[in-house]
C-alpha cells in the first residue's frame, strides 16, 4: 500500500544544522563547483555511457589517481595485474 506524502514544506538536509553536520561527517565527500573543459567532460560522459558507469565517479577516480601521483602507465599495469589474477 503506497501512501502519498506532502514534502512541499520539507527542508533540505543542508538547511538543518544537525543533519548537515551528519551528512558532512558520513559522506566523506565535499560538494564543489568547478569549471571543466567541454571536451574533457564529453570524454568522461561518453566513457561512462559506454561502460554503464557514472561520469562523476570516473572523474573523482581520475583526480584521486592524480593526487596519489599515479601515472597512466602505472594504472594500466595495475589493471592488467588485477585482470591476470582473476583469470
Rosetta blueprint (number, residue, H / E / L):
1 X L
2 X L
3 X L
4 X L
5 X L
6 X L
7 X L
8 X L
9 X L
10 X L
11 X L
12 X L
13 X H
14 X H
15 X H
16 X L
17 X H
18 X H
19 X H
20 X H
21 X H
22 X H
23 X H
24 X H
25 X H
26 X H
27 X H
28 X L
29 X L
30 X L
31 X L
32 X L
33 X L
34 X L
35 X L
36 X L
37 X L
38 X H
39 X H
40 X H
41 X H
42 X H
43 X H
44 X H
45 X H
46 X H
47 X H
48 X H
49 X H
50 X H
51 X H
52 X L
53 X L
54 X L
55 X H
56 X H
57 X H
58 X H
59 X H
60 X H
61 X H
62 X H
63 X H
64 X H
65 X H
66 X H
67 X H
68 X L
69 X L
70 X L
71 X L
72 X H
73 X H
74 X H
75 X H
76 X H
77 X H
78 X H
79 X H
80 X H
81 X H
82 X H
83 X H
84 X H
85 X H
86 X H
87 X L
